Amino acid sequence: MLVELTTCACEVNDLYWWSCRHLLVELTTCANGVNDLCLELMTCASEVNDLCLELTTCASEINDLCLELTTYTSGVNGLCSRNR
């Protein structure tokens, strides 16, 4: 009976340590996965931010171009009026 109880206690002990180690590995893997996801999201956010800056710059350049065209059209209009 004592041998059986000792064997049982050892098996429970082994199972406990195996479970703990297994859980620790799973948690570490999970933490690494979350960390990787956070890095991906940060990179994505940075890229979105860069894209927003590019779009703002582009919009500003288009706006400048529109002003130039309006000024040019106005100048051409004025020239046409004078030539009539």
MDTraj code that builds the backbone (N, CA, C; nanometers):
import mdtraj as md
import numpy as np

residues = "MET LEU VAL GLU LEU THR THR CYS ALA CYS GLU VAL ASN ASP LEU TYR TRP TRP SER CYS ARG HIS LEU LEU VAL GLU LEU THR THR CYS ALA ASN GLY VAL ASN ASP LEU CYS LEU GLU LEU MET THR CYS ALA SER GLU VAL ASN ASP LEU CYS LEU GLU LEU THR THR CYS ALA SER GLU ILE ASN ASP LEU CYS LEU GLU LEU THR THR TYR THR SER GLY VAL ASN GLY LEU CYS SER ARG ASN ARG".split()
xyz = np.array([
    [0.0832, -0.1194, 0.0000],
    [0.0000, 0.0000, 0.0000],
    [0.0880, 0.1262, 0.0000],
    [0.1934, 0.1233, 0.0797],
    [0.2834, 0.2375, 0.0899],
    [0.3540, 0.2615, -0.0432],
    [0.3943, 0.1517, -0.1078],
    [0.4601, 0.1622, -0.2385],
    [0.3641, 0.2234, -0.3401],
    [0.2400, 0.1760, -0.3381],
    [0.1385, 0.2284, -0.4304],
    [0.1163, 0.3773, -0.4083],
    [0.1033, 0.4188, -0.2825],
    [0.0822, 0.5602, -0.2504],
    [0.2015, 0.6452, -0.2924],
    [0.3207, 0.5931, -0.2708],
    [0.4430, 0.6645, -0.3098],
    [0.4473, 0.6808, -0.4610],
    [0.4167, 0.5718, -0.5336],
    [0.4147, 0.5746, -0.6806],
    [0.3109, 0.6756, -0.7280],
    [0.1943, 0.6705, -0.6665],
    [0.0853, 0.7626, -0.7011],
    [0.1301, 0.9061, -0.6762],
    [0.1908, 0.9321, -0.5613],
    [0.2372, 1.0668, -0.5262],
    [0.3405, 1.1153, -0.6278],
    [0.4302, 1.0253, -0.6701],
    [0.5332, 1.0607, -0.7682],
    [0.4702, 1.0936, -0.9031],
    [0.3699, 1.0134, -0.9413],
    [0.3015, 1.0361, -1.0685],
    [0.2278, 1.1709, -1.0676],
    [0.1621, 1.1997, -0.9542],
    [0.0907, 1.3276, -0.9410],
    [0.1910, 1.4414, -0.9489],
    [0.3045, 1.4252, -0.8822],
    [0.4107, 1.5254, -0.8817],
    [0.4637, 1.5480, -1.0235],
    [0.4907, 1.4384, -1.0941],
    [0.5397, 1.4489, -1.2332],
    [0.4385, 1.5194, -1.3215],
    [0.3117, 1.4829, -1.3046],
    [0.2043, 1.5419, -1.3839],
    [0.1948, 1.6917, -1.3545],
    [0.2064, 1.7276, -1.2281],
    [0.1991, 1.8671, -1.1857],
    [0.3099, 1.9479, -1.2537],
    [0.4333, 1.8973, -1.2472],
    [0.5463, 1.9707, -1.3063],
    [0.5364, 1.9779, -1.4576],
    [0.4913, 1.8670, -1.5193],
    [0.4734, 1.8666, -1.6645],
    [0.3687, 1.9714, -1.7049],
    [0.2566, 1.9742, -1.6289],
    [0.1486, 2.0698, -1.6560],
    [0.1974, 2.2127, -1.6412],
    [0.2725, 2.2369, -1.5334],
    [0.3255, 2.3716, -1.5091],
    [0.4187, 2.4151, -1.6207],
    [0.5103, 2.3251, -1.6582],
    [0.6065, 2.3575, -1.7657],
    [0.5329, 2.3813, -1.8961],
    [0.4355, 2.2950, -1.9251],
    [0.3578, 2.3043, -2.0491],
    [0.2806, 2.4372, -2.0531],
    [0.2203, 2.4717, -1.9403],
    [0.1441, 2.5960, -1.9299],
    [0.2366, 2.7166, -1.9461],
    [0.3535, 2.7088, -1.8860],
    [0.4509, 2.8181, -1.8957],
    [0.4927, 2.8407, -2.0409],
    [0.5175, 2.7305, -2.1117],
    [0.5535, 2.7396, -2.2537],
    [0.4391, 2.8025, -2.3331],
    [0.3170, 2.7597, -2.3074],
    [0.1989, 2.8145, -2.3757],
    [0.1848, 2.9638, -2.3477],
    [0.2021, 3.0025, -2.2214],
    [0.1905, 3.1441, -2.1836],
    [0.2996, 3.2279, -2.2483],
    [0.4210, 3.1739, -2.2520],
    [0.5327, 3.2448, -2.3154],
    [0.5062, 3.2623, -2.4642],
    [0.4583, 3.1556, -2.5285],
    [0.4242, 3.1603, -2.6709],
    [0.3150, 3.2636, -2.6943],
    [0.2146, 3.2629, -2.6068],
    [0.1043, 3.3585, -2.6161],
    [0.1570, 3.5010, -2.6011],
    [0.2413, 3.5240, -2.5015],
    [0.2979, 3.6575, -2.4774],
    [0.3799, 3.7031, -2.5977],
    [0.4566, 3.6106, -2.6556],
    [0.5361, 3.6442, -2.7752],
    [0.4457, 3.6797, -2.8915],
    [0.3368, 3.6035, -2.9062],
    [0.2401, 3.6293, -3.0125],
    [0.1754, 3.7663, -2.9967],
    [0.1384, 3.7997, -2.8724],
    [0.0772, 3.9301, -2.8438],
    [0.1789, 4.0408, -2.8728],
    [0.3029, 4.0189, -2.8329],
    [0.4096, 4.1156, -2.8565],
    [0.4292, 4.1383, -3.0065],
    [0.4311, 4.0283, -3.0829],
    [0.4461, 4.0387, -3.2288],
    [0.3292, 4.1162, -3.2882],
    [0.2086, 4.0879, -3.2373],
    [0.0893, 4.1561, -3.2867],
    [0.0971, 4.3050, -3.2566],
    [0.1441, 4.3393, -3.1354],
    [0.1598, 4.4804, -3.0975],
    [0.2589, 4.5498, -3.1901],
    [0.3689, 4.4818, -3.2201],
    [0.4693, 4.5397, -3.3110],
    [0.4090, 4.5602, -3.4494],
    [0.3315, 4.4613, -3.4961],
    [0.2660, 4.4724, -3.6271],
    [0.1697, 4.5904, -3.6286],
    [0.0920, 4.6043, -3.5204],
    [-0.0050, 4.7146, -3.5124],
    [0.0665, 4.8492, -3.5072],
    [0.1783, 4.8568, -3.4340],
    [0.2549, 4.9806, -3.4259],
    [0.3128, 5.0167, -3.5621],
    [0.3649, 4.9144, -3.6321],
    [0.4199, 4.9350, -3.7658],
    [0.3102, 4.9822, -3.8593],
    [0.1938, 4.9149, -3.8503],
    [0.0788, 4.9505, -3.9335],
    [0.0359, 5.0940, -3.9050],
    [0.0250, 5.1293, -3.7777],
    [-0.0157, 5.2646, -3.7389],
    [0.0840, 5.3668, -3.7916],
    [0.2111, 5.3333, -3.7840],
    [0.3164, 5.4216, -3.8347],
    [0.3035, 5.4402, -3.9856],
    [0.2756, 5.3282, -4.0563],
    [0.2587, 5.3345, -4.2017],
    [0.1351, 5.4151, -4.2391],
    [0.0262, 5.3973, -4.1625],
    [-0.0973, 5.4736, -4.1865],
    [-0.0689, 5.6223, -4.1641],
    [0.0054, 5.6525, -4.0580],
    [0.0434, 5.7899, -4.0278],
    [0.1252, 5.8502, -4.1423],
    [0.2221, 5.7728, -4.1912],
    [0.3045, 5.8180, -4.3043],
    [0.2176, 5.8433, -4.4265],
    [0.1224, 5.7520, -4.4499],
    [0.0319, 5.7654, -4.5641],
    [-0.0539, 5.8912, -4.5498],
    [-0.1022, 5.9165, -4.4274],
    [-0.1820, 6.0373, -4.4025],
    [-0.0998, 6.1625, -4.4312],
    [0.0257, 6.1623, -4.3884],
    [0.1135, 6.2764, -4.4155],
    [0.1347, 6.2946, -4.5649],
    [0.1548, 6.1820, -4.6361],
    [0.1721, 6.1869, -4.7813],
    [0.0479, 6.2426, -4.8486],
    [-0.0705, 6.1960, -4.8032],
    [-0.1971, 6.2432, -4.8613],
    [-0.2183, 6.3915, -4.8339],
    [-0.1828, 6.4350, -4.7120],
    [-0.1961, 6.5772, -4.6762],
    [-0.1042, 6.6607, -4.7642],
    [0.0198, 6.6136, -4.7801],
    [0.1165, 6.6835, -4.8657],
    [0.0652, 6.6877, -5.0083],
    [0.0142, 6.5735, -5.0550],
    [-0.0399, 6.5631, -5.1906],
    [-0.1572, 6.6596, -5.2085],
    [-0.2489, 6.6622, -5.1112],
    [-0.3650, 6.7517, -5.1167],
    [-0.3197, 6.8971, -5.1204],
    [-0.2182, 6.9263, -5.0404],
    [-0.1632, 7.0624, -5.0360],
    [-0.1033, 7.1002, -5.1715],
    [-0.0311, 7.0045, -5.2318],
    [0.0297, 7.0292, -5.3632],
    [-0.0780, 7.0481, -5.4705],
    [-0.1845, 6.9663, -5.4628],
    [-0.2962, 6.9790, -5.5584],
    [-0.3616, 7.1163, -5.5412],
    [-0.3795, 7.1572, -5.4159],
    [-0.4376, 7.2879, -5.3854],
    [-0.3514, 7.3996, -5.4447],
    [-0.2193, 7.3897, -5.4252],
    [-0.1266, 7.4894, -5.4815],
    [-0.1372, 7.4926, -5.6330],
    [-0.1458, 7.3730, -5.6923],
    [-0.1564, 7.3623, -5.8379],
    [-0.2861, 7.4266, -5.8869],
    [-0.3951, 7.4029, -5.8136],
    [-0.5246, 7.4630, -5.8489],
    [-0.5157, 7.6156, -5.8427],
    [-0.4503, 7.6679, -5.7395],
    [-0.4330, 7.8132, -5.7277],
    [-0.3509, 7.8672, -5.8447],
    [-0.2443, 7.7949, -5.8793],
    [-0.1613, 7.8355, -5.9926],
    [-0.2439, 7.8372, -6.1215],
    [-0.3240, 7.7318, -6.1418],
    [-0.4075, 7.7226, -6.2618],
    [-0.5120, 7.8338, -6.2650],
    [-0.5699, 7.8645, -6.1493],
    [-0.6693, 7.9718, -6.1402],
    [-0.6038, 8.1050, -6.1754],
    [-0.4847, 8.1267, -6.1178],
    [-0.4098, 8.2501, -6.1470],
    [-0.3756, 8.2567, -6.2950],
    [-0.3290, 8.1442, -6.3490],
    [-0.2927, 8.1371, -6.4911],
    [-0.4146, 8.1626, -6.5803],
    [-0.5275, 8.0953, -6.5451],
    [-0.6526, 8.1114, -6.6214],
    [-0.6990, 8.2563, -6.6161],
    [-0.6882, 8.3151, -6.4977],
    [-0.7266, 8.4545, -6.4795],
    [-0.6395, 8.5444, -6.5665],
    [-0.5097, 8.5142, -6.5699],
    [-0.4151, 8.5910, -6.6537],
    [-0.4485, 8.5774, -6.8006],
    [-0.4766, 8.4533, -6.8431],
    [-0.5118, 8.4266, -6.9835],
    [-0.6424, 8.4982, -7.0172],
    [-0.7375, 8.4918, -6.9249],
    [-0.8659, 8.5596, -6.9406],
    [-0.8457, 8.7093, -6.9598],
    [-0.7616, 8.7655, -6.8728],
    [-0.7317, 8.9083, -6.8806],
    [-0.6686, 8.9430, -7.0146],
    [-0.5798, 8.8574, -7.0618],
    [-0.5116, 8.8785, -7.1898],
    [-0.6116, 8.8713, -7.3040],
    [-0.7020, 8.7721, -7.2942],
    [-0.8057, 8.7570, -7.3978],
    [-0.8961, 8.8799, -7.4008],
    [-0.9329, 8.9310, -7.2828],
    [-1.0199, 9.0490, -7.2745],
    [-0.9529, 9.1691, -7.3403],
    [-0.8228, 9.1834, -7.3182],
    [-0.7492, 9.2972, -7.3751],
    [-0.7392, 9.2881, -7.5263],
    [-0.7341, 9.1651, -7.5779],
    [-0.7174, 9.1464, -7.7220],
    [-0.8476, 9.1605, -7.7999],
    [-0.9602, 9.1659, -7.7300],
    [-1.0891, 9.1762, -7.7999],
    [-1.1113, 9.3121, -7.8572],
])
top = md.Topology()
chain = top.add_chain()
for i, resn in enumerate(residues, 1):
    res = top.add_residue(resn, chain, resSeq=i)
    for name in ("N", "CA", "C"):
        top.add_atom(name, md.element.get_by_symbol(name[0]), res)
traj = md.Trajectory(xyz[None], top)
